[in-house]
């Protein structure tokens, strides 16, 4: 089951029963044709079992080694790290390209305390903490995002490792950026504010996304002045992500 679970997670698992895992593939708002293809690819024995389905505000998925789900989805089997995201308005709940790229690149960053700059739903902060990489300070200026990230940390049992605060990135003190791993999946205005924080703080490592090519060029060049070089840059459609490390 551990090997097959990443596929099953895309079929909206809703409950464990003695016979196995109950899924509701068409209840999470995914494309019906895509879900039919996922069902056809399942090699485990299965049968249709329609029944009442709890509310599923967004799709569940496995990415970056972490299963992310709503409270209405079934929990992960033992051995698979998971985070629970409550419903809300913070960015990062759906399968956005920038979120996926960031989750996939977490493993390329050094362990240590992290700053989730413009945390939105809090998915990156929660994944970092759940994977045992270190404690996280998650900040956002939007009160609804702060509420959602804080509630999700509690629902995931990670509130002791993830501290959530409403703050402007430009007003962060030096020590909340310097010598941390910085996760910044945020628009260019927020990236500029982060660059203005403190007195030239230098992160242990930096993951930047939420930008298109011209904005990424600008942000990468600004961090290069502070001694960070791009070691990986990738794109999904028009969106880009970059991994930067101290030179």
C-alpha positions as CSV (number, residue, x, y, z in Angstrom):
1,X,0.0,0.0,0.0
2,X,2.9,2.4,0.7
3,X,4.1,2.1,-2.9
4,X,0.7,2.6,-4.4
5,X,-0.5,5.4,-2.0
6,X,0.8,8.4,-4.1
7,X,-1.5,7.2,-6.9
8,X,-4.4,6.5,-4.5
9,X,-4.0,10.0,-2.9
10,X,-5.0,11.5,-6.3
11,X,-8.3,9.6,-6.1
12,X,-9.6,11.4,-3.0
13,X,-9.2,8.8,-0.3
14,X,-12.0,9.3,2.3
15,X,-11.9,6.4,4.7
16,X,-10.0,3.2,5.7
17,X,-12.2,0.1,6.0
18,X,-11.3,-3.5,6.8
19,X,-11.3,-4.2,3.0
20,X,-9.0,-1.4,2.2
21,X,-9.2,2.3,1.2
22,X,-12.4,4.0,0.2
23,X,-11.9,6.7,-2.5
24,X,-14.2,9.3,-4.0
25,X,-12.4,10.2,-7.2
26,X,-15.0,12.6,-8.6
27,X,-15.7,14.4,-5.3
28,X,-12.7,16.7,-5.1
29,X,-13.3,18.9,-8.1
30,X,-10.7,17.3,-10.3
31,X,-11.2,16.7,-14.0
32,X,-13.4,13.7,-14.6
33,X,-11.4,12.4,-17.6
34,X,-8.2,12.7,-15.6
35,X,-9.7,10.8,-12.7
36,X,-11.0,8.0,-14.9
37,X,-7.5,7.6,-16.2
38,X,-6.1,7.4,-12.7
39,X,-8.7,4.7,-11.8
40,X,-7.7,2.7,-14.9
41,X,-4.1,2.8,-13.8
42,X,-4.8,1.3,-10.4
43,X,-3.4,-2.2,-10.2
44,X,-4.8,-3.2,-6.8
45,X,-8.2,-4.9,-6.7
46,X,-11.0,-2.4,-6.4
47,X,-14.8,-2.1,-6.8
48,X,-17.2,0.8,-7.1
49,X,-18.8,1.6,-3.7
50,X,-20.8,4.8,-3.9
51,X,-21.9,6.2,-0.6
52,X,-22.0,9.4,1.4
53,X,-18.8,11.5,1.0
54,X,-17.6,14.1,3.5
55,X,-17.0,17.6,2.2
56,X,-13.7,17.8,0.2
57,X,-12.8,21.5,-0.2
58,X,-9.7,20.8,-2.3
59,X,-7.9,17.8,-3.8
60,X,-5.5,15.6,-1.8
61,X,-2.1,14.7,-3.2
62,X,1.4,13.5,-2.5
63,X,4.3,15.8,-3.5
64,X,7.7,16.4,-2.2
65,X,7.4,13.3,0.0
66,X,4.4,14.7,1.9
67,X,0.7,13.7,1.7
68,X,-1.4,16.9,2.0
69,X,-5.1,16.5,2.7
70,X,-8.2,18.2,4.2
71,X,-9.8,17.0,7.5
72,X,-12.4,15.2,5.3
73,X,-9.8,13.0,3.6
74,X,-8.5,9.7,5.0
75,X,-5.2,9.9,6.9
76,X,-2.0,8.5,5.4
77,X,-1.0,4.9,6.2
78,X,1.9,4.6,8.6
79,X,5.2,5.5,7.1
80,X,4.0,8.4,4.9
81,X,4.4,12.0,6.3
82,X,1.2,14.0,6.1
83,X,-0.1,17.5,6.7
84,X,-3.7,18.6,7.2
85,X,-4.8,21.8,5.6
86,X,-8.0,23.4,6.8
87,X,-10.2,25.1,4.3
88,X,-9.5,28.8,3.8
89,X,-8.4,31.5,1.4
90,X,-4.6,31.3,1.7
91,X,-2.6,30.6,-1.5
92,X,-1.3,27.1,-1.8
93,X,-4.2,24.7,-1.3
94,X,-4.7,23.7,-4.9
95,X,-2.3,22.0,-7.3
96,X,-0.7,25.3,-8.5
97,X,2.5,24.8,-10.4
98,X,4.5,27.0,-8.0
99,X,3.5,25.0,-5.0
100,X,4.4,21.8,-6.6
101,X,7.8,23.0,-7.7
102,X,8.6,24.3,-4.2
103,X,7.6,21.0,-2.6
104,X,9.7,19.1,-5.0
105,X,12.8,21.2,-4.2
106,X,12.6,21.2,-0.4
107,X,14.9,18.2,-0.3
108,X,17.7,20.2,-2.1
109,X,17.9,22.7,0.8
110,X,20.0,22.4,3.9
111,X,18.3,21.5,7.2
112,X,17.8,24.3,9.7
113,X,15.3,26.8,11.0
114,X,13.2,28.2,8.1
115,X,11.2,31.3,7.2
116,X,8.1,30.8,5.1
117,X,7.9,34.3,3.6
118,X,4.4,35.0,2.5
119,X,3.2,31.6,3.8
120,X,-0.4,31.7,2.4
121,X,-2.0,28.4,3.5
122,X,1.2,27.4,5.2
123,X,1.8,24.3,3.1
124,X,5.6,24.8,2.7
125,X,6.1,25.6,6.4
126,X,4.1,22.5,7.4
127,X,5.9,20.2,4.9
128,X,9.3,21.5,6.2
129,X,8.4,20.8,9.8
130,X,6.7,17.5,9.1
131,X,9.8,16.2,7.2
132,X,11.9,17.0,10.3
133,X,13.9,19.7,8.6
134,X,13.6,22.2,11.4
135,X,11.3,24.7,13.1
136,X,9.6,27.4,10.9
137,X,8.5,30.9,11.3
138,X,5.6,31.5,8.8
139,X,4.6,35.1,8.1
140,X,1.9,36.7,5.9
141,X,0.3,40.1,5.7
142,X,-3.1,38.7,4.9
143,X,-5.1,38.0,8.1
144,X,-7.1,35.2,6.5
145,X,-3.9,33.4,5.4
146,X,-2.4,33.8,8.9
147,X,-5.6,32.2,10.4
148,X,-5.6,29.3,7.9
149,X,-1.9,28.6,8.4
150,X,-2.2,28.7,12.1
151,X,-5.2,26.4,12.2
152,X,-3.6,24.0,9.7
153,X,-0.5,23.8,11.9
154,X,-2.7,22.9,14.8
155,X,-4.7,20.3,12.8
156,X,-1.4,18.8,11.7
157,X,-0.1,18.6,15.2
158,X,2.8,20.9,14.2
159,X,2.0,24.0,16.2
160,X,5.0,23.4,18.4
161,X,7.3,23.6,15.4
162,X,5.5,26.1,13.2
163,X,5.0,29.7,14.5
164,X,2.6,31.8,12.4
165,X,2.6,35.6,12.6
166,X,1.0,38.4,10.7
167,X,3.9,40.7,9.5
168,X,5.2,42.7,6.6
169,X,8.2,41.0,5.0
170,X,9.9,44.3,4.7
171,X,9.6,44.8,8.5
172,X,11.2,41.5,9.5
173,X,14.3,42.0,11.7
174,X,17.6,40.8,10.5
175,X,17.8,37.7,12.6
176,X,14.5,36.3,11.2
177,X,16.0,36.2,7.7
178,X,19.7,35.7,8.3
179,X,21.0,32.2,8.8
180,X,17.6,30.6,8.0
181,X,16.4,28.7,5.1
182,X,14.0,31.0,3.3
183,X,10.9,29.7,1.4
184,X,9.4,32.5,-0.7
185,X,6.6,31.4,-3.0
186,X,5.2,34.9,-3.4
187,X,4.6,37.6,-6.0
188,X,7.3,40.0,-7.0
189,X,6.0,42.8,-4.7
190,X,6.5,40.5,-1.7
191,X,9.9,39.4,-3.0
192,X,11.0,43.0,-3.1
193,X,9.8,43.5,0.4
194,X,11.8,40.5,1.6
195,X,14.9,41.9,0.0
196,X,14.3,45.1,1.9
197,X,14.2,43.3,5.3
198,X,16.9,43.9,7.9
199,X,20.5,44.9,6.9
200,X,21.5,42.6,4.0
201,X,20.6,39.3,5.7
202,X,21.9,36.2,4.0
203,X,19.8,33.0,4.1
204,X,21.3,29.5,4.5
205,X,19.5,28.7,1.4
206,X,16.6,30.3,-0.6
207,X,13.8,28.8,-2.6
208,X,12.0,31.5,-4.7
209,X,8.9,30.9,-6.8
210,X,5.6,32.6,-7.7
211,X,7.4,34.6,-10.5
212,X,7.5,34.7,-14.2
213,X,10.8,35.0,-16.1
214,X,11.4,38.8,-16.0
215,X,10.6,39.0,-12.3
216,X,12.7,36.0,-11.5
217,X,15.7,37.6,-13.4
218,X,15.2,40.7,-11.2
219,X,15.0,38.9,-7.9
220,X,17.8,36.5,-8.6
221,X,20.1,39.4,-9.6
222,X,19.2,41.2,-6.3
223,X,20.1,38.2,-4.2
224,X,23.3,37.7,-6.2
225,X,24.5,41.0,-4.9
226,X,24.2,39.5,-1.4
227,X,26.2,36.5,-2.3
228,X,23.6,34.0,-3.3
229,X,23.9,32.1,-6.6
230,X,21.2,30.2,-8.5
231,X,22.0,26.5,-8.5
232,X,18.8,25.4,-10.1
233,X,16.1,27.2,-12.1
234,X,13.0,25.5,-13.6
235,X,9.7,26.4,-15.1
236,X,6.2,24.9,-15.4
237,X,4.4,26.9,-18.0
238,X,4.9,30.6,-17.4
239,X,5.8,30.1,-13.7
240,X,9.4,29.7,-12.5
241,X,11.2,28.5,-9.4
242,X,14.8,29.0,-8.4
243,X,17.0,27.4,-5.8
244,X,19.8,29.7,-4.5
245,X,22.7,28.9,-2.2
246,X,25.5,31.1,-0.7
247,X,28.5,31.4,-3.1
